[in-house]
Amino acid sequence: MWSPDAGRALQPAPLWRLGFRPFFLAGAAFAALAVLGWLLALRGWLGDWQPVGGWLTWHRHEMPFGFGMAIIAGFLLTAVQNWTGQPGLRGRPLMALAALWLAARLAWALGAPLALVLPLECAFLPALAWALGRSLWKARQRNNYPVLALVMLLAACDGLFLAGLVCEDPGWQRRSAFAALWLVAALMSLIGGRVVPFFTQRGLGEQAPSPSWPWLERSILALSLGAALTQVFAFGLRPQAGLALLYGALGVAQALRLLRWYRPGIWRVPLLWSLHLAFFWLVLAAFGAALWHAGLIVDGSLPLHALSVGGMGGLILAMLARVSLGHTGRPLRPHPAMAWAFAALNLAALARVFLLPFWPQPALWLAGTLWMLGFALFVRHYGRLLCTPRADGQPG
């Protein structure tokens, strides 16, 4: 069994001591830079520069599979150490995994040949799954196998996207990217069901967290997986009246769980209200998808951006701020600027989802600017923290 004191004398540089450090820092910086590149490309300000597949293909791929997977990797590589008692990936193996992620991002953005992009991209998620699965298997942590299964499903979606790229089939690309977003929602729901009640209880000083309803957690996971499957098999790409029931049920289940978590005191604690708002965006995304399938709204991208900007982006930023403090031995009191970062991210989602149908260009630029501000503030106030040793002298 691994002890926190083991190997204290042979620690690598702080940035490479645990997965959250390089992947949170690189993922947050990439989130801001990728949206900046997307906005500049839409304005035609990048000249003849074209990433692999063109800018739309790049945007569809890189937000879930580039940005999203970096943060998921950082979180899971850190969490698996707590789950299993096994040492987390660190040192040269962690450097190699981070370098693989970065190489794929650069190759894609710089328009490298597919013969280079494909192996780099195909290798990252399987390598991550192997690192996670190795620790889970050693500790016989079967209750966490669903997390590993979701990572493998995300790898399959990435493979489908790459197949669409090779075959020049935009439909396959859309199916895989949209399915990945709902798989990320499933992963968010699985992890959130474990940590949000606990975080809320600790943040408000309550005696015990809200008791979970196992049937509700299983229902949310099953419905989220069903939503992903509707995208993979293409019939979710166009309005289907029957699917309004699936997404409506998912919205009801997410709303019921969020109401059980809710405490009025969360609004005093930025690390809590940011988490709860992220899950509220998941509710809106599910209900928005239900309305689109029912033919009551025209633009199907609106619920997808409620999911990706408000839900995924909001939860990522909230978790970055909390996990980075906890795992570097700091008190759970973020820099005051992070409250503005959380607010900016939620305002970005409001602009992208609710303003864009009325003022497309101004709303898009407003949403992008606020998104960049949120992640830039994280990099500004957490970058040094992630590159320095723990404040309590412990390894990690």
C-alpha positions as CSV (number, residue, x, y, z in Angstrom):
1,M,0.0,0.0,0.0
2,W,1.3,3.4,-1.0
3,S,2.1,5.9,1.8
4,P,2.0,9.7,1.3
5,D,5.5,9.7,2.9
6,A,6.9,7.2,0.4
7,G,9.6,8.5,-1.9
8,R,9.7,11.9,-0.4
9,A,13.4,12.3,-1.2
10,L,13.0,11.5,-4.8
11,Q,10.2,13.8,-5.8
12,P,10.1,15.1,-9.4
13,A,9.7,18.8,-10.1
14,P,6.4,20.0,-8.6
15,L,4.6,20.3,-11.9
16,W,5.0,16.6,-12.5
17,R,4.1,15.2,-9.1
18,L,0.4,14.5,-9.8
19,G,-1.8,14.6,-12.9
20,F,-3.9,17.6,-12.0
21,R,-0.9,19.9,-12.1
22,P,0.1,19.8,-15.8
23,F,-3.3,18.9,-17.2
24,F,-5.2,21.6,-15.3
25,L,-2.7,24.3,-16.3
26,A,-2.4,23.2,-19.9
27,G,-6.1,22.5,-20.3
28,A,-7.2,25.9,-19.0
29,A,-4.7,27.7,-21.1
30,F,-5.8,25.8,-24.1
31,A,-9.4,26.6,-23.4
32,A,-8.7,30.3,-23.7
33,L,-6.4,30.1,-26.7
34,A,-8.7,27.7,-28.6
35,V,-11.7,30.0,-28.4
36,L,-9.5,33.0,-29.3
37,G,-8.3,31.1,-32.4
38,W,-11.9,30.1,-33.3
39,L,-13.1,33.7,-33.1
40,L,-10.2,35.0,-35.1
41,A,-10.8,32.3,-37.7
42,L,-14.5,33.2,-38.0
43,R,-13.5,36.8,-38.8
44,G,-11.0,35.7,-41.4
45,W,-8.1,37.2,-39.5
46,L,-5.9,34.1,-39.6
47,G,-5.3,34.3,-43.4
48,D,-4.5,31.0,-45.1
49,W,-3.8,29.1,-41.9
50,Q,-6.0,26.0,-41.8
51,P,-5.9,23.2,-39.2
52,V,-6.5,19.6,-40.1
53,G,-10.0,19.4,-41.6
54,G,-10.7,23.1,-41.5
55,W,-11.7,25.4,-38.6
56,L,-15.2,24.0,-38.0
57,T,-13.8,20.5,-37.8
58,W,-11.0,21.6,-35.5
59,H,-13.5,23.5,-33.2
60,R,-15.8,20.5,-33.0
61,H,-13.0,18.2,-32.1
62,E,-10.8,20.2,-29.9
63,M,-13.3,21.5,-27.4
64,P,-14.5,18.1,-26.2
65,F,-11.5,16.0,-27.1
66,G,-8.6,18.4,-26.6
67,F,-9.7,20.7,-23.8
68,G,-12.2,18.4,-22.1
69,M,-10.0,15.4,-22.1
70,A,-7.1,17.2,-20.7
71,I,-9.2,18.3,-17.6
72,I,-10.7,14.8,-17.3
73,A,-7.2,13.3,-17.4
74,G,-5.9,15.6,-14.7
75,F,-8.9,15.0,-12.5
76,L,-9.0,11.2,-12.9
77,L,-5.3,10.7,-12.6
78,T,-5.5,12.5,-9.3
79,A,-8.7,11.0,-8.0
80,V,-7.5,7.4,-8.7
81,Q,-4.7,7.8,-6.2
82,N,-7.3,8.6,-3.5
83,W,-9.6,5.8,-4.6
84,T,-7.0,3.1,-4.6
85,G,-4.2,4.1,-2.3
86,Q,-1.9,3.4,-5.2
87,P,0.7,6.1,-6.2
88,G,-0.6,8.3,-9.0
89,L,1.1,8.8,-12.4
90,R,4.1,11.2,-11.8
91,G,7.5,12.0,-13.1
92,R,8.5,10.8,-16.6
93,P,5.4,8.8,-17.3
94,L,3.3,11.8,-16.5
95,M,5.5,14.0,-18.7
96,A,5.1,11.5,-21.6
97,L,1.3,11.5,-21.3
98,A,1.2,15.3,-21.2
99,A,3.6,15.5,-24.2
100,L,1.4,13.1,-26.1
101,W,-1.6,15.4,-25.5
102,L,0.3,18.5,-26.4
103,A,1.8,16.9,-29.6
104,A,-1.7,16.0,-30.8
105,R,-3.0,19.5,-30.2
106,L,-0.1,21.1,-32.1
107,A,-0.2,18.6,-35.0
108,W,-4.0,19.2,-35.4
109,A,-3.7,23.0,-35.2
110,L,-0.7,23.3,-37.5
111,G,-2.3,21.2,-40.2
112,A,0.1,18.3,-40.0
113,P,-0.4,15.2,-42.2
114,L,-3.0,12.7,-41.1
115,A,-0.3,10.1,-40.9
116,L,1.1,12.1,-37.9
117,V,-2.2,13.4,-36.4
118,L,-4.0,10.0,-36.3
119,P,-1.5,8.0,-34.2
120,L,-1.0,10.9,-31.8
121,E,-4.7,11.4,-31.3
122,C,-5.5,7.7,-31.1
123,A,-2.9,7.1,-28.4
124,F,-3.9,9.6,-25.7
125,L,-7.2,8.2,-24.4
126,P,-6.1,4.6,-24.5
127,A,-3.0,5.5,-22.6
128,L,-5.0,7.4,-20.0
129,A,-7.4,4.4,-19.7
130,W,-4.4,2.1,-19.2
131,A,-3.0,4.2,-16.4
132,L,-6.3,4.4,-14.7
133,G,-7.2,0.8,-15.2
134,R,-3.8,-0.4,-13.9
135,S,-4.4,1.3,-10.6
136,L,-8.1,0.2,-10.3
137,W,-7.2,-3.4,-11.1
138,K,-4.4,-3.5,-8.5
139,A,-6.7,-2.2,-5.8
140,R,-9.7,-4.3,-7.1
141,Q,-11.7,-1.0,-7.2
142,R,-14.7,-2.5,-9.1
143,N,-17.0,0.3,-8.1
144,N,-14.9,2.7,-10.2
145,Y,-14.9,0.6,-13.3
146,P,-17.8,2.7,-14.7
147,V,-15.5,5.7,-14.8
148,L,-13.0,3.6,-16.8
149,A,-15.8,2.5,-19.1
150,L,-16.8,6.1,-19.8
151,V,-13.2,7.0,-20.7
152,M,-13.1,4.0,-23.1
153,L,-16.4,5.1,-24.7
154,L,-14.9,8.6,-25.1
155,A,-11.9,7.0,-26.9
156,A,-14.4,5.2,-29.2
157,C,-16.1,8.5,-30.0
158,D,-12.7,10.0,-30.8
159,G,-12.0,7.1,-33.1
160,L,-15.3,7.7,-34.9
161,F,-14.5,11.3,-35.3
162,L,-11.1,10.4,-36.8
163,A,-12.8,7.9,-39.2
164,G,-15.1,10.8,-40.3
165,L,-12.0,12.9,-40.8
166,V,-10.3,10.3,-43.0
167,C,-13.5,9.6,-45.0
168,E,-14.3,13.3,-45.2
169,D,-17.7,12.6,-43.6
170,P,-19.0,15.6,-41.6
171,G,-21.9,13.5,-40.3
172,W,-19.6,11.1,-38.5
173,Q,-17.7,14.0,-37.0
174,R,-20.9,15.6,-35.7
175,R,-22.2,12.3,-34.3
176,S,-19.0,11.6,-32.4
177,A,-18.5,15.2,-31.1
178,F,-22.1,15.4,-29.9
179,A,-22.0,11.9,-28.4
180,A,-18.8,12.9,-26.5
181,L,-20.5,15.9,-25.0
182,W,-23.3,13.7,-23.6
183,L,-20.7,11.2,-22.4
184,V,-18.9,14.0,-20.6
185,A,-22.3,14.9,-19.1
186,A,-22.6,11.3,-17.9
187,L,-19.1,11.4,-16.4
188,M,-20.0,14.8,-14.7
189,S,-23.1,13.3,-13.3
190,L,-21.3,10.2,-12.0
191,I,-18.5,12.1,-10.3
192,G,-20.9,15.0,-9.3
193,G,-23.2,12.6,-7.5
194,R,-20.3,11.6,-5.3
195,V,-18.6,14.9,-4.6
196,V,-21.2,17.8,-4.8
197,P,-23.2,16.8,-1.7
198,F,-19.9,16.3,0.2
199,F,-18.5,19.6,-1.0
200,T,-21.7,21.3,-0.1
201,Q,-21.8,19.8,3.4
202,R,-18.1,20.7,4.1
203,G,-18.5,24.2,2.6
204,L,-21.5,25.0,4.8
205,G,-20.3,23.2,7.9
206,E,-23.2,20.9,8.0
207,Q,-23.1,17.6,9.9
208,A,-23.8,15.3,7.0
209,P,-24.2,15.5,3.2
210,S,-27.6,15.0,1.6
211,P,-28.3,11.3,1.4
212,S,-28.2,10.0,-2.2
213,W,-30.9,8.1,-4.0
214,P,-29.1,5.3,-5.8
215,W,-32.0,4.8,-8.2
216,L,-31.8,8.4,-9.2
217,E,-28.1,8.3,-9.8
218,R,-28.5,5.2,-11.9
219,S,-31.3,6.7,-13.8
220,I,-29.3,9.8,-14.6
221,L,-26.3,7.7,-15.8
222,A,-28.5,5.5,-18.0
223,L,-30.4,8.5,-19.5
224,S,-27.1,10.3,-20.2
225,L,-25.7,7.2,-21.9
226,G,-29.0,7.0,-23.9
227,A,-28.6,10.6,-25.0
228,A,-25.0,9.8,-26.2
229,L,-26.2,6.7,-28.1
230,T,-28.9,8.8,-30.0
231,Q,-26.0,10.9,-31.3
232,V,-23.8,7.9,-32.3
233,F,-26.5,6.3,-34.3
234,A,-27.4,9.6,-36.0
235,F,-31.1,9.7,-35.3
236,G,-30.4,12.2,-32.6
237,L,-29.0,14.6,-35.1
238,R,-32.5,15.6,-36.3
239,P,-35.7,16.3,-34.4
240,Q,-37.4,13.1,-33.3
241,A,-40.6,13.5,-31.2
242,G,-39.9,10.3,-29.3
243,L,-36.5,11.5,-28.1
244,A,-38.2,14.5,-26.4
245,L,-39.3,12.0,-23.8
246,L,-35.8,10.7,-23.2
247,Y,-34.3,14.2,-22.8
248,G,-37.2,15.5,-20.8
249,A,-36.8,12.6,-18.4
250,L,-33.1,13.4,-18.1
251,G,-33.9,17.0,-17.3
252,V,-36.5,16.0,-14.7
253,A,-34.0,13.6,-13.0
254,Q,-31.2,16.2,-13.1
255,A,-33.5,18.9,-11.7
256,L,-34.7,16.6,-8.9
257,R,-31.2,15.8,-7.8
258,L,-30.1,19.4,-8.0
259,L,-33.0,20.4,-5.7
260,R,-32.0,17.7,-3.2
261,W,-28.5,19.2,-3.2
262,Y,-29.6,22.8,-2.8
263,R,-29.0,24.8,0.3
264,P,-29.6,28.6,0.5
265,G,-26.1,29.1,2.0
266,I,-24.3,28.1,-1.2
267,W,-24.6,31.7,-2.5
268,R,-22.1,32.8,0.1
269,V,-19.5,30.4,-1.1
270,P,-18.2,30.8,-4.7
271,L,-16.7,27.3,-4.8
272,L,-20.3,26.0,-4.1
273,W,-22.5,28.2,-6.2
274,S,-20.3,27.7,-9.2
275,L,-20.7,23.9,-8.9
276,H,-24.5,24.1,-8.5
277,L,-24.8,26.5,-11.5
278,A,-22.9,24.1,-13.7
279,F,-25.4,21.3,-12.9
280,F,-28.2,23.8,-13.5
281,W,-26.9,24.2,-17.0
282,L,-27.1,20.4,-17.4
283,V,-30.8,20.7,-16.5
284,L,-31.3,23.4,-19.1
285,A,-29.4,21.4,-21.7
286,A,-31.6,18.4,-21.3
287,F,-34.8,20.4,-21.4
288,G,-33.5,22.4,-24.3
289,A,-32.8,19.1,-26.2
290,A,-36.3,17.9,-25.4
291,L,-37.8,21.1,-26.8
292,W,-35.7,20.8,-30.0
293,H,-36.8,17.3,-30.5
294,A,-40.4,18.3,-29.9
295,G,-40.1,21.0,-32.6
296,L,-40.5,23.9,-30.2
297,I,-37.1,25.5,-30.8
298,V,-35.3,25.7,-34.2
299,D,-31.6,25.8,-33.4
300,G,-30.3,22.4,-32.0
301,S,-26.9,23.9,-31.2
302,L,-28.4,25.9,-28.3
303,P,-28.9,23.0,-25.9
304,L,-25.5,21.6,-27.0
305,H,-23.8,24.9,-26.0
306,A,-25.8,25.0,-22.8
307,L,-24.2,21.7,-22.1
308,S,-20.7,22.5,-23.3
309,V,-20.3,26.1,-22.2
310,G,-22.4,26.3,-19.1
311,G,-22.4,22.7,-17.9
312,M,-19.0,21.3,-19.0
313,G,-17.1,24.6,-18.9
314,G,-18.7,25.7,-15.7
315,L,-18.1,22.5,-13.8
316,I,-14.5,22.3,-15.1
317,L,-13.7,25.8,-13.9
318,A,-15.3,25.2,-10.5
319,M,-13.5,21.9,-10.1
320,L,-10.1,23.3,-11.2
321,A,-10.4,26.0,-8.6
322,R,-11.3,23.6,-5.7
323,V,-9.2,20.6,-6.6
324,S,-6.1,22.7,-7.2
325,L,-6.4,24.2,-3.7
326,G,-7.1,21.0,-1.9
327,H,-4.3,19.0,-3.6
328,T,-1.7,21.6,-3.1
329,G,-2.4,21.8,0.7
330,R,-4.0,25.2,0.6
331,P,-7.2,26.3,2.4
332,L,-10.3,26.1,0.3
333,R,-10.5,29.9,-0.2
334,P,-9.9,30.9,-3.8
335,H,-8.5,34.2,-4.8
336,P,-11.4,36.8,-5.0
337,A,-10.9,37.1,-8.7
338,M,-12.2,33.5,-9.1
339,A,-15.7,34.6,-8.2
340,W,-15.5,36.9,-11.2
341,A,-14.1,34.0,-13.3
342,F,-17.1,31.9,-12.4
343,A,-19.5,34.7,-13.1
344,A,-17.8,35.3,-16.5
345,L,-18.2,31.7,-17.5
346,N,-21.9,31.6,-16.6
347,L,-22.5,34.9,-18.4
348,A,-20.7,33.4,-21.4
349,A,-23.2,30.6,-21.4
350,L,-26.1,33.0,-21.2
351,A,-24.8,35.0,-24.1
352,R,-24.1,31.9,-26.3
353,V,-27.5,30.3,-25.6
354,F,-30.0,33.1,-25.0
355,L,-28.5,36.1,-26.8
356,L,-27.1,34.6,-29.9
357,P,-30.5,33.9,-31.6
358,F,-31.2,37.7,-31.5
359,W,-27.7,39.2,-31.9
360,P,-25.5,36.5,-33.4
361,Q,-22.2,38.3,-33.9
362,P,-22.2,40.5,-30.8
363,A,-23.4,37.5,-28.7
364,L,-20.7,35.2,-30.1
365,W,-17.9,37.6,-29.4
366,L,-19.3,38.4,-25.9
367,A,-19.6,34.7,-25.1
368,G,-16.1,34.0,-26.4
369,T,-14.5,37.0,-24.5
370,L,-16.2,36.0,-21.2
371,W,-15.1,32.4,-21.6
372,M,-11.5,33.4,-22.3
373,L,-11.6,35.8,-19.3
374,G,-12.8,33.0,-17.0
375,F,-10.0,30.6,-17.9
376,A,-7.4,33.3,-18.1
377,L,-8.1,34.3,-14.6
378,F,-7.6,30.7,-13.5
379,V,-4.2,30.5,-15.3
380,R,-3.2,33.9,-13.8
381,H,-4.0,33.1,-10.2
382,Y,-3.3,29.3,-10.1
383,G,-0.4,28.9,-12.6
384,R,2.3,29.5,-10.0
385,L,0.5,27.4,-7.4
386,L,0.4,24.4,-9.8
387,C,4.1,24.8,-10.4
388,T,5.2,25.0,-6.7
389,P,5.3,22.4,-3.9
390,R,2.4,21.7,-1.6
391,A,2.0,24.3,1.1
392,D,1.9,21.6,3.8
393,G,5.1,19.9,2.7
394,Q,3.4,16.6,1.7
395,P,4.2,14.9,-1.6
396,G,1.9,15.5,-4.5
